[in-house]
């Protein structure tokens, strides 16, 4: 972008997001929100660059570089966040007296921006600069105990629904479903919908009408969607084919979009790992001069990490992306006095004597359970594995 503007001072340049079918679209899918504020940068494994090359162009002067550690850098870069031109963070900024510790007397950049962007007294500086878009969401897999498992079609219909409720019977649920649980019309009705891929809805809407629920088809049930009279939702007429499966109790409880599904296959294990290990969001973009066809493809094509405003705030507040409730440790299982020993040839005797006194993870676990009455609260479990 910098080189393009230098070569064509009066040119109008734009950044275009590319959707290449050869790329992993879980990482490179373009944002569906045209007003979203985001940052795109190039770094190893999605890590932000160690340093930024920031240039300012004073009126009537040549380009001047400015350090990102300079206290005037942010007021120049983000004037909406510093409307009075006040200084931002600097390396000498100290904690107030009550926040100082022996090891930490100065304010870090992370602490400064978390404080600066937080909401206080009902006001946040972000209200004037960052649109509310792309909010964080969660993917949760619930495993029910044996007495509560959903096993039959009647159980599925009891807890799950993919139909519009009767407004005469439950008006509030009807209002919530039409507000939160209707898939935006697509296909021939709206070919420009974000879910459209090669002329088809990637979520397979609209669904087919079905009089009864069918169990475990490719790991998921096919929910009952009976033929009913369509209702008007916005500018579209909607029937049961457009309803996203939901749990009525959860929908009433949280008044939000909650897609609840019954998982009846080992394929559901993908939700334990898919979103945790899929990696960061990325973007494939190109910079081009509007109305021009002869631009340098190598220069303009960039692949980088895509960080939305909510993700940036999540990191600034040091929230966990994938918290763990406990750690699972594999014990070195062995019979008494038969633990594994590693030794050099000719040093067998010297290796056996200290090994007999050395504790293993298994013997230490036995000792903990024997001597510490509170160890039962550590949620320690031992599974016996029989080898045949």
C-alpha positions as CSV (number, residue, x, y, z in Angstrom):
1,X,0.0,0.0,0.0
2,X,2.8,2.4,0.9
3,X,4.7,1.8,-2.4
4,X,1.5,2.1,-4.4
5,X,0.6,5.5,-2.8
6,X,4.2,6.7,-3.4
7,X,4.2,5.8,-7.1
8,X,0.7,7.2,-7.6
9,X,0.1,10.0,-5.1
10,X,-3.4,10.8,-6.4
11,X,-4.5,7.2,-6.8
12,X,-7.4,5.6,-4.9
13,X,-6.3,2.2,-3.5
14,X,-8.3,-0.5,-2.0
15,X,-7.7,-3.8,-0.2
16,X,-9.7,-6.8,-1.6
17,X,-10.3,-10.1,0.3
18,X,-9.7,-13.2,-1.8
19,X,-11.6,-16.5,-1.4
20,X,-9.4,-19.1,-3.1
21,X,-10.9,-22.6,-3.1
22,X,-7.4,-24.1,-2.7
23,X,-7.1,-22.4,0.7
24,X,-8.5,-23.8,4.0
25,X,-11.6,-21.7,4.3
26,X,-11.8,-22.3,8.1
27,X,-8.8,-20.0,8.3
28,X,-9.2,-17.8,5.2
29,X,-13.0,-17.2,5.1
30,X,-13.7,-13.5,4.5
31,X,-15.7,-11.5,7.0
32,X,-19.4,-11.3,6.3
33,X,-19.6,-7.9,8.1
34,X,-18.6,-5.0,5.9
35,X,-18.3,-2.7,8.9
36,X,-16.0,-4.9,11.0
37,X,-12.8,-3.3,12.3
38,X,-9.9,-5.6,12.1
39,X,-6.1,-5.8,11.8
40,X,-4.1,-7.9,9.3
41,X,-0.4,-8.5,9.8
42,X,2.2,-10.9,8.5
43,X,4.2,-12.9,11.0
44,X,5.6,-16.3,11.6
45,X,2.9,-18.8,12.8
46,X,0.5,-15.9,13.2
47,X,2.7,-14.1,15.7
48,X,2.7,-10.3,15.5
49,X,5.9,-8.8,14.2
50,X,8.5,-7.8,16.7
51,X,8.6,-4.3,15.4
52,X,6.4,-2.0,13.2
53,X,7.6,0.3,10.5
54,X,5.6,3.4,11.2
55,X,6.1,6.5,9.0
56,X,4.7,10.0,9.3
57,X,4.6,12.6,6.6
58,X,4.8,16.1,8.1
59,X,3.4,18.8,5.8
60,X,6.2,20.1,3.5
61,X,8.7,17.5,4.8
62,X,10.0,14.1,3.9
63,X,9.0,10.8,5.5
64,X,10.0,10.3,9.1
65,X,10.1,7.0,11.0
66,X,8.6,6.8,14.5
67,X,9.1,4.1,17.1
68,X,6.0,2.2,18.3
69,X,7.4,2.8,21.8
70,X,7.2,6.6,21.4
71,X,4.4,8.1,23.6
72,X,3.2,10.2,20.6
73,X,2.8,7.2,18.3
74,X,-0.7,6.2,19.4
75,X,-2.2,9.7,19.4
76,X,-1.0,10.1,15.8
77,X,-2.2,6.6,14.7
78,X,-5.5,6.4,16.6
79,X,-6.7,10.0,17.0
80,X,-10.2,8.8,18.0
81,X,-8.8,7.2,21.1
82,X,-6.8,10.3,22.0
83,X,-9.1,13.2,21.0
84,X,-7.2,15.7,23.1
85,X,-3.8,14.7,21.7
86,X,-2.7,13.4,25.1
87,X,0.3,11.1,25.5
88,X,-0.1,7.3,25.5
89,X,1.9,4.6,27.1
90,X,5.7,5.0,27.6
91,X,8.4,2.9,28.9
92,X,8.8,4.9,32.1
93,X,5.1,4.8,33.2
94,X,4.9,3.7,36.8
95,X,2.2,1.9,38.7
96,X,0.3,3.8,41.4
97,X,1.5,3.1,44.9
98,X,-1.1,0.4,45.8
99,X,-0.4,-1.6,42.6
100,X,3.4,-1.7,42.9
101,X,5.2,-4.9,43.8
102,X,8.9,-5.7,44.4
103,X,9.2,-7.2,40.9
104,X,6.8,-4.9,39.0
105,X,6.9,-1.1,39.4
106,X,6.1,-0.1,35.8
107,X,3.0,-0.4,33.8
108,X,3.2,-2.9,30.8
109,X,1.6,-2.1,27.4
110,X,-0.9,-4.9,28.0
111,X,-2.0,-3.4,31.3
112,X,-2.2,0.1,29.9
113,X,-4.4,-0.7,27.0
114,X,-6.6,-3.1,29.0
115,X,-7.3,-0.2,31.4
116,X,-7.6,2.4,28.6
117,X,-10.2,0.4,26.6
118,X,-12.3,-0.9,29.6
119,X,-15.7,0.4,30.3
120,X,-16.2,2.6,33.4
121,X,-19.2,4.4,34.6
122,X,-21.3,3.2,31.7
123,X,-18.9,4.7,29.1
124,X,-16.3,3.1,27.0
125,X,-13.9,4.9,24.6
126,X,-14.7,2.1,22.1
127,X,-18.2,3.4,21.7
128,X,-16.9,6.0,19.4
129,X,-14.5,3.9,17.4
130,X,-15.3,0.2,17.2
131,X,-18.5,-1.2,15.8
132,X,-20.2,-4.0,17.7
133,X,-19.6,-6.9,15.3
134,X,-18.3,-10.4,15.2
135,X,-19.0,-11.1,18.9
136,X,-17.3,-14.1,20.6
137,X,-19.2,-17.3,20.8
138,X,-18.8,-20.8,22.2
139,X,-19.0,-24.4,21.0
140,X,-19.9,-26.6,23.9
141,X,-20.2,-30.4,23.9
142,X,-22.3,-31.8,26.8
143,X,-22.0,-35.5,27.8
144,X,-25.1,-36.8,29.7
145,X,-25.1,-39.5,32.3
146,X,-26.6,-42.9,31.4
147,X,-30.0,-42.1,33.0
148,X,-30.3,-38.8,31.1
149,X,-29.1,-39.8,27.6
150,X,-31.3,-39.0,24.7
151,X,-31.9,-42.4,23.1
152,X,-35.2,-42.4,21.2
153,X,-37.1,-40.2,18.7
154,X,-39.5,-39.2,21.5
155,X,-36.5,-38.1,23.6
156,X,-35.2,-36.0,20.7
157,X,-38.7,-34.4,20.2
158,X,-38.9,-33.7,23.9
159,X,-35.7,-31.7,24.1
160,X,-35.1,-30.5,20.5
161,X,-37.2,-28.7,18.0
162,X,-36.8,-27.5,14.4
163,X,-40.2,-26.0,14.0
164,X,-42.0,-22.7,14.5
165,X,-44.0,-22.8,17.8
166,X,-47.7,-22.0,17.9
167,X,-47.9,-18.3,18.8
168,X,-51.3,-18.9,20.4
169,X,-49.8,-21.5,22.8
170,X,-46.4,-19.9,23.5
171,X,-46.1,-16.4,22.1
172,X,-42.8,-15.6,23.8
173,X,-41.1,-18.7,22.4
174,X,-42.5,-17.9,18.9
175,X,-41.1,-14.4,19.1
176,X,-37.7,-15.7,20.2
177,X,-37.5,-18.4,17.4
178,X,-38.4,-15.9,14.7
179,X,-35.9,-13.4,16.1
180,X,-32.9,-15.7,16.9
181,X,-33.4,-19.2,15.3
182,X,-34.3,-18.6,11.6
183,X,-31.6,-19.1,9.0
184,X,-31.4,-16.1,6.7
185,X,-33.2,-17.0,3.5
186,X,-30.7,-18.0,0.8
187,X,-30.7,-19.9,-2.5
188,X,-32.9,-18.6,-5.2
189,X,-34.6,-16.3,-2.7
190,X,-31.3,-14.5,-1.9
191,X,-28.3,-15.6,-4.0
192,X,-26.1,-13.0,-2.3
193,X,-26.4,-14.6,1.1
194,X,-23.0,-15.1,2.9
195,X,-23.8,-18.9,3.2
196,X,-23.9,-19.4,-0.6
197,X,-21.1,-21.5,-2.1
198,X,-21.2,-22.4,-5.8
199,X,-24.9,-21.7,-5.9
200,X,-25.7,-23.9,-2.9
201,X,-26.2,-23.1,0.8
202,X,-23.2,-24.4,2.8
203,X,-25.6,-25.2,5.7
204,X,-28.0,-27.1,3.4
205,X,-31.0,-24.8,3.9
206,X,-33.8,-24.9,3.2
207,X,-34.3,-28.3,4.8
208,X,-36.8,-30.9,3.6
209,X,-40.2,-31.2,5.3
210,X,-40.5,-34.3,7.5
211,X,-43.4,-35.7,9.4
212,X,-41.3,-37.6,12.0
213,X,-37.8,-37.3,13.5
214,X,-35.3,-39.8,12.1
215,X,-32.6,-41.0,14.4
216,X,-28.8,-41.1,13.8
217,X,-28.4,-40.2,10.2
218,X,-24.6,-39.7,9.7
219,X,-24.2,-39.0,13.4
220,X,-27.1,-36.5,13.7
221,X,-30.9,-36.9,13.7
222,X,-33.1,-35.5,11.0
223,X,-35.5,-33.4,12.9
224,X,-39.2,-33.3,12.5
225,X,-40.3,-30.4,10.2
226,X,-44.0,-30.6,9.5
227,X,-45.7,-28.7,6.8
228,X,-47.4,-25.5,8.2
229,X,-48.6,-22.2,7.0
230,X,-45.6,-19.8,6.4
231,X,-45.2,-16.7,8.6
232,X,-43.8,-13.3,7.7
233,X,-40.4,-12.6,9.2
234,X,-39.0,-9.3,8.0
235,X,-39.5,-9.2,4.2
236,X,-39.6,-13.0,3.8
237,X,-42.2,-15.7,4.3
238,X,-40.7,-18.4,6.5
239,X,-41.8,-22.0,7.3
240,X,-40.2,-24.9,9.2
241,X,-37.6,-25.5,6.5
242,X,-35.7,-22.5,7.7
243,X,-35.6,-23.1,11.4
244,X,-32.3,-23.8,13.1
245,X,-32.6,-26.6,15.7
246,X,-33.0,-25.3,19.2
247,X,-33.8,-26.2,22.8
248,X,-36.9,-24.2,24.0
249,X,-35.7,-24.0,27.6
250,X,-32.2,-22.7,26.7
251,X,-33.7,-20.2,24.2
252,X,-36.1,-18.7,26.8
253,X,-33.3,-18.7,29.4
254,X,-30.7,-16.8,27.4
255,X,-32.7,-15.0,24.7
256,X,-29.9,-15.6,22.2
257,X,-29.1,-17.7,19.2
258,X,-28.2,-21.2,20.6
259,X,-28.0,-24.0,18.0
260,X,-28.6,-27.1,20.0
261,X,-28.0,-30.5,18.3
262,X,-28.2,-34.1,19.5
263,X,-24.9,-35.8,18.7
264,X,-25.2,-39.6,18.4
265,X,-21.9,-40.6,16.8
266,X,-18.2,-40.8,17.5
267,X,-17.9,-38.0,15.0
268,X,-19.0,-35.5,17.7
269,X,-15.5,-35.8,19.2
270,X,-14.4,-33.4,16.5
271,X,-15.9,-30.6,18.6
272,X,-13.5,-31.4,21.4
273,X,-10.5,-30.5,19.2
274,X,-11.6,-28.8,16.0
275,X,-12.0,-25.2,17.3
276,X,-9.3,-25.4,19.9
277,X,-6.6,-26.6,17.4
278,X,-7.7,-25.2,14.1
279,X,-5.4,-22.2,14.5
280,X,-5.9,-18.5,14.1
281,X,-8.0,-16.7,11.5
282,X,-6.2,-15.6,8.4
283,X,-6.8,-13.5,5.4
284,X,-5.7,-13.6,1.8
285,X,-5.8,-10.0,0.4
286,X,-4.5,-8.0,-2.5
287,X,-3.8,-4.2,-2.7
288,X,-4.8,-2.6,-6.0
289,X,-5.3,0.8,-7.6
290,X,-9.0,1.3,-8.4
291,X,-9.7,1.2,-12.1
292,X,-6.2,-0.2,-13.0
293,X,-5.4,-3.6,-14.4
294,X,-1.6,-3.4,-14.5
295,X,-0.6,-3.8,-10.9
296,X,2.2,-5.9,-9.5
297,X,0.5,-9.2,-8.4
298,X,3.6,-10.3,-6.3
299,X,3.7,-6.9,-4.5
300,X,-0.1,-6.7,-3.9
301,X,-0.8,-10.3,-2.8
302,X,-0.5,-10.7,1.0
303,X,-1.4,-13.6,3.4
304,X,-1.6,-12.6,7.0
305,X,-3.3,-13.2,10.3
306,X,-6.8,-11.6,10.7
307,X,-7.5,-10.2,14.2
308,X,-11.0,-8.8,14.7
309,X,-11.8,-6.1,17.4
310,X,-13.5,-8.6,19.8
311,X,-10.5,-11.0,19.6
312,X,-8.1,-8.1,20.2
313,X,-10.1,-7.1,23.3
314,X,-10.3,-10.7,24.5
315,X,-6.5,-10.8,24.4
316,X,-6.0,-7.4,26.0
317,X,-8.2,-8.6,29.0
318,X,-6.1,-11.8,29.2
319,X,-9.1,-14.1,28.9
320,X,-8.4,-17.8,28.2
321,X,-9.2,-19.0,24.7
322,X,-9.3,-22.7,25.7
323,X,-9.3,-23.2,29.5
324,X,-8.6,-26.6,31.0
325,X,-10.3,-27.8,34.2
326,X,-7.6,-30.3,35.1
327,X,-4.5,-32.1,33.8
328,X,-4.4,-35.8,32.9
329,X,-1.1,-37.5,33.8
330,X,-0.3,-41.0,32.5
331,X,1.2,-43.1,35.3
332,X,4.1,-45.4,34.7
333,X,2.3,-48.7,35.5
334,X,4.6,-51.5,36.7
335,X,4.6,-54.4,39.2
336,X,6.4,-54.0,42.5
337,X,10.2,-53.6,42.1
338,X,9.8,-53.9,38.3
339,X,10.0,-50.3,37.2
340,X,11.9,-49.4,34.1
341,X,15.6,-48.8,34.5
342,X,18.0,-47.2,32.0
343,X,21.7,-48.1,32.3
344,X,25.0,-48.3,30.4
345,X,26.6,-51.7,29.7
346,X,28.6,-52.9,32.6
347,X,26.9,-50.6,35.1
348,X,23.8,-52.7,36.0
349,X,24.6,-52.9,39.7
350,X,25.2,-49.2,40.1
351,X,21.8,-48.5,38.3
352,X,19.7,-50.9,40.3
353,X,20.5,-49.6,43.8
354,X,19.4,-46.0,43.3
355,X,16.4,-47.1,41.2
356,X,15.1,-49.2,44.1
357,X,14.9,-46.0,46.2
358,X,13.6,-43.7,43.4
359,X,9.9,-43.0,43.3
360,X,7.9,-43.4,40.1
361,X,4.7,-41.6,39.2
362,X,2.7,-44.7,40.2
363,X,4.3,-45.2,43.6
364,X,4.1,-41.5,44.3
365,X,0.4,-41.7,43.5
366,X,-0.1,-44.6,45.9
367,X,1.8,-42.8,48.6
368,X,-0.3,-39.6,48.1
369,X,-3.6,-41.5,48.5
370,X,-2.3,-43.4,51.5
371,X,-0.9,-40.4,53.5
372,X,-3.1,-37.5,52.4
373,X,-6.8,-37.8,53.4
374,X,-7.7,-34.9,51.3
375,X,-6.4,-36.5,48.1
376,X,-9.9,-37.7,47.3
377,X,-10.7,-34.1,46.4
378,X,-8.0,-33.9,43.8
379,X,-10.2,-35.9,41.4
380,X,-7.5,-38.5,40.9
381,X,-8.7,-41.6,39.0
382,X,-6.9,-44.8,38.2
383,X,-8.2,-46.9,35.2
384,X,-7.2,-50.6,35.1
385,X,-6.3,-51.7,31.6
386,X,-6.4,-55.5,31.0
387,X,-4.2,-56.7,28.2
388,X,-5.2,-60.0,26.6
